[in-house]
Amino acid sequence: MAAFGAKDVKELREKTGAGMMDCKKALTESNGDVEAAVDFLRKKGLAAAAKKASRVAAEGLIGAVVEGNVGALVEINCETDFVAKNADFQNFVKTVSNHVIGSSAADVDTLRAETVDGKTIQEHVQELTLKIGEKIDVRRFAKATLSGEGKIGSYVHGGKIGVLVEVNTESADQAKSDDFAELVNDLCLHVAAADPKFMTADQIDEDFKKREADVYRAQLLEQGKPENMIDNIIKGKLNKLASEVCLMDQKFVKNPDLSIAKLIKEYEGKVGGKITVQNFHKMNLGEGIEKKEDNLAEEVAKMTQA
């Protein structure tokens, strides 16, 4: 029996990016010699995924699933939009999204270590990376759990934008009404289009206000506004901030004459009970990832020179 432990398996996984079972087999075949195990995996083509780990994966898909009172959003990245259209990749996004519904994972690292169909999600990632030939990354997820009566709405726009909205009403009958379903759907579309950051004005934190004020100040100075007027202009802009970034204060994208708060009031009359937006989640694909900009002419020139 080969002498190796969990530490050796971990080291081999970090060196190669191969799955846990493949690492165990490699260590067994190489009698616990990690370097020999690396060579074993390279010969089998199972260490190739590690070479792709440093690439930028900013494309991909956002998946959304709602089952009863639980909803999930998942962002899974790849390197190109072409792979995002691959059936194996799309099925993997569906599998992970469905898994999140029943998962108790508090963060994405824990999620990656959870098991689906006998393998960890990260092991599935490694296999898919090898099969497809691009870096794959389960980047983040969000989960919504509705308390009380109501509905969780979901919307995915072209795989690039994902939204969950949790909406409560007073009774199960109200929650089943067509009017309530219409409102929940419209709220999802609005969140996708208007990109609110907070629910109400009292939730806007001071750091956010300061960042916005700094941006306003720089813009006003660039425009040549007198410095003695800038503070008052900034104050006025901050007073209007809620209508730009708070869901309840935003103008409804389908009817700018209505704020979202007033829209909800209208639907309360239709369904016959109070309606409360409990929470919302939005994901933009690749948000915060620095994408590599390729210049085809430059690439061809480099290859020709080489």
C-alpha positions in Angstrom: 0.0 0.0 0.0 1.4 3.4 -1.0 2.3 5.7 1.9 0.7 9.1 1.4 -1.8 11.2 3.3 -4.4 14.0 2.8 -1.5 16.6 2.8 0.1 14.9 -0.2 -3.3 14.8 -2.0 -3.8 18.5 -1.3 -0.3 19.4 -2.5 -0.8 17.4 -5.7 -4.1 19.0 -6.4 -2.6 22.5 -5.9 0.3 21.6 -8.3 -1.8 20.1 -11.0 -5.4 21.2 -10.6 -6.5 17.6 -11.1 -9.4 16.1 -9.3 -9.1 14.4 -5.9 -9.7 10.9 -7.1 -7.2 11.3 -10.0 -4.6 12.6 -7.5 -5.2 9.6 -5.2 -4.7 7.3 -8.1 -1.6 9.1 -9.2 -0.1 8.9 -5.7 -0.9 5.2 -5.5 0.7 4.5 -8.9 3.8 6.5 -7.9 4.1 5.0 -4.4 3.4 8.4 -2.7 6.1 10.3 -4.7 4.4 13.7 -5.4 6.7 14.7 -8.3 6.3 11.3 -9.9 2.6 11.7 -9.4 2.7 15.0 -11.2 4.4 13.3 -14.2 1.8 10.6 -14.1 -1.0 13.1 -14.3 0.8 15.0 -17.1 1.1 11.9 -19.1 -2.6 11.2 -18.7 -3.4 14.7 -19.7 -5.0 15.3 -16.3 -2.7 18.1 -15.3 -3.6 20.3 -18.2 -6.3 22.1 -16.3 -3.7 23.7 -14.0 -2.2 25.5 -17.0 -5.5 27.2 -17.6 -6.0 28.3 -14.0 -4.2 31.7 -14.6 -6.3 32.6 -17.6 -9.0 35.3 -17.3 -12.5 33.8 -17.3 -14.9 36.7 -17.7 -17.5 35.2 -20.0 -20.0 32.5 -19.0 -23.6 32.3 -17.8 -25.8 33.3 -14.9 -28.2 30.6 -13.9 -31.4 31.1 -11.8 -33.6 28.5 -10.2 -36.7 28.9 -8.0 -38.2 26.0 -6.1 -41.1 26.9 -3.8 -39.8 29.5 -1.3 -36.1 29.2 -2.2 -34.3 30.8 -5.1 -30.7 30.7 -6.3 -28.5 32.7 -8.6 -25.2 31.3 -9.8 -22.4 32.9 -11.9 -20.1 30.4 -13.7 -17.4 31.8 -15.9 -15.5 30.6 -18.9 -13.1 32.4 -21.2 -15.1 32.9 -24.4 -18.7 33.5 -25.3 -18.4 30.5 -27.7 -18.0 28.1 -24.7 -20.9 29.8 -22.9 -23.1 28.4 -25.7 -21.6 24.8 -25.3 -24.3 22.3 -24.1 -22.0 20.7 -21.5 -21.2 24.1 -20.0 -24.9 25.1 -20.0 -25.9 21.8 -18.3 -23.2 22.3 -15.7 -24.7 25.8 -14.9 -28.1 24.2 -14.5 -26.7 21.4 -12.3 -24.9 23.8 -9.9 -27.9 26.2 -9.8 -30.2 23.3 -8.8 -27.7 22.1 -6.2 -27.5 25.6 -4.6 -31.3 25.4 -3.8 -30.6 22.6 -1.3 -27.1 23.6 -0.2 -26.2 25.0 3.2 -22.9 26.5 1.9 -22.3 30.0 3.2 -19.5 30.8 0.7 -18.4 29.8 -2.8 -15.3 27.8 -1.5 -17.6 25.7 0.6 -19.9 25.2 -2.4 -17.1 24.1 -4.6 -16.2 21.4 -2.0 -19.8 20.0 -2.0 -20.6 16.8 -3.8 -22.8 16.4 -6.8 -23.2 12.9 -8.5 -20.3 11.5 -6.5 -17.7 14.2 -7.2 -17.1 17.7 -5.7 -18.2 20.6 -7.8 -14.6 21.6 -8.1 -13.7 18.2 -9.5 -16.5 18.6 -12.0 -14.9 22.0 -12.9 -11.6 20.4 -13.5 -13.1 17.7 -15.8 -15.1 20.3 -17.7 -11.9 22.5 -18.1 -10.1 19.5 -19.6 -12.9 18.5 -21.8 -13.7 22.0 -23.1 -10.2 23.4 -23.1 -11.0 26.7 -21.3 -10.7 27.8 -17.7 -14.1 27.3 -15.9 -14.8 29.0 -12.6 -17.8 28.7 -10.2 -17.4 32.4 -9.2 -20.3 33.3 -6.8 -23.9 32.6 -5.9 -26.8 34.2 -4.1 -29.7 32.5 -2.4 -33.1 33.8 -1.4 -35.5 32.3 1.1 -39.0 33.7 1.4 -40.6 33.9 4.8 -44.4 34.0 4.9 -46.7 34.1 2.0 -45.6 35.5 -1.3 -43.4 34.6 -4.2 -39.7 34.6 -5.3 -39.5 36.0 -8.8 -36.5 35.3 -11.1 -35.3 36.7 -14.4 -32.2 36.0 -16.5 -31.5 38.3 -19.5 -29.4 36.5 -22.1 -27.4 34.7 -19.5 -25.7 38.0 -18.7 -27.9 39.5 -16.0 -29.6 37.5 -13.3 -32.2 38.7 -10.8 -34.1 37.3 -7.8 -36.8 39.3 -6.0 -38.6 38.2 -2.8 -42.1 39.7 -2.5 -44.5 39.1 0.4 -48.2 39.5 0.6 -50.7 38.8 3.3 -52.4 35.6 2.2 -51.8 32.5 0.0 -54.8 33.4 -2.2 -53.3 36.9 -2.9 -49.9 35.3 -3.7 -51.6 33.0 -6.3 -53.4 35.9 -8.1 -52.4 36.8 -11.7 -52.0 40.5 -10.6 -49.5 39.5 -7.9 -47.6 37.3 -10.4 -47.6 40.3 -12.9 -46.1 42.6 -10.3 -43.4 40.2 -9.3 -42.4 39.7 -12.9 -42.3 43.5 -13.5 -40.2 44.0 -10.4 -37.7 41.5 -11.7 -37.5 43.2 -15.1 -37.1 46.6 -13.3 -34.3 45.4 -11.1 -32.5 44.1 -14.2 -32.9 47.3 -16.1 -32.6 50.0 -13.3 -29.8 48.3 -11.2 -30.9 49.5 -7.7 -28.3 49.3 -5.0 -30.5 49.7 -1.9 -34.1 49.1 -1.0 -34.9 52.5 0.6 -33.1 55.8 1.3 -32.3 55.0 4.9 -30.2 52.0 3.8 -27.7 54.1 1.8 -24.5 53.8 3.8 -22.1 56.7 4.4 -19.3 55.2 2.5 -21.5 55.0 -0.6 -22.5 58.7 -0.2 -18.9 59.7 0.3 -17.8 57.9 -2.9 -20.6 59.6 -4.9 -19.8 63.0 -3.4 -16.2 62.6 -4.4 -17.3 61.7 -8.0 -19.7 64.7 -8.1 -16.9 67.1 -6.8 -14.4 65.9 -9.4 -17.1 66.3 -12.2 -18.0 69.8 -11.0 -14.4 70.9 -10.8 -13.8 69.5 -14.3 -16.8 71.5 -15.5 -15.3 74.7 -14.0 -18.0 75.3 -11.4 -17.1 77.9 -8.8 -15.7 76.2 -5.7 -17.9 78.2 -3.3 -21.0 76.7 -5.0 -19.8 73.1 -5.2 -20.8 72.0 -1.7 -24.4 73.1 -2.2 -24.6 71.5 -5.6 -23.3 68.2 -4.1 -25.8 68.4 -1.3 -28.6 68.7 -3.9 -27.3 65.8 -5.9 -27.1 63.6 -2.8 -30.7 64.5 -1.9 -31.7 63.1 -5.3 -29.5 60.0 -4.9 -32.4 57.8 -3.5 -34.4 58.2 -6.8 -31.4 56.8 -8.6 -30.2 53.9 -6.5 -33.1 52.9 -4.1 -35.6 50.5 -5.5 -38.6 52.0 -3.8 -37.7 55.5 -5.0 -36.8 54.7 -8.6 -39.1 55.5 -11.5 -40.7 52.3 -12.8 -39.0 51.5 -16.1 -42.3 50.7 -17.9 -44.0 53.8 -16.6 -41.7 56.7 -15.4 -44.8 58.5 -13.9 -44.8 55.9 -11.1 -42.2 55.2 -8.5 -41.8 51.6 -7.5 -43.4 52.4 -4.1 -46.5 53.9 -5.9 -46.6 50.9 -8.3 -46.8 48.5 -5.4 -49.6 50.6 -3.8 -51.6 50.2 -7.0 -51.2 46.5 -6.9 -52.1 46.3 -3.2 -55.5 47.6 -4.4 -55.7 44.9 -7.1 -54.8 42.0 -4.8 -56.6 43.3 -1.7 -53.7 43.2 0.7 -50.3 44.7 1.7 -47.3 43.9 -0.5 -43.7 44.1 0.7 -40.5 43.6 -1.2 -38.5 41.6 1.2 -35.2 41.6 -0.7 -33.6 41.5 -4.2 -30.4 40.2 -5.7 -28.8 41.1 -9.0 -25.7 39.7 -10.8 -24.0 41.1 -13.8 -21.9 38.6 -15.6 -18.1 39.3 -15.3 -18.7 42.2 -13.0 -15.4 43.3 -11.4 -13.3 40.9 -13.5 -10.6 42.7 -15.5 -11.0 41.4 -19.1 -8.1 41.0 -21.4 -8.6 43.1 -24.6 -7.2 41.2 -27.6 -6.0 43.0 -30.7 -6.2 40.6 -33.6 -3.8 42.5 -35.8 -1.2 42.6 -33.1 -1.6 38.9 -32.4 -1.2 38.0 -36.1 1.9 40.3 -36.3 3.5 38.6 -33.3 2.8 35.2 -34.8 4.3 36.2 -38.2 7.4 37.6 -36.5 7.8 34.5 -34.5 
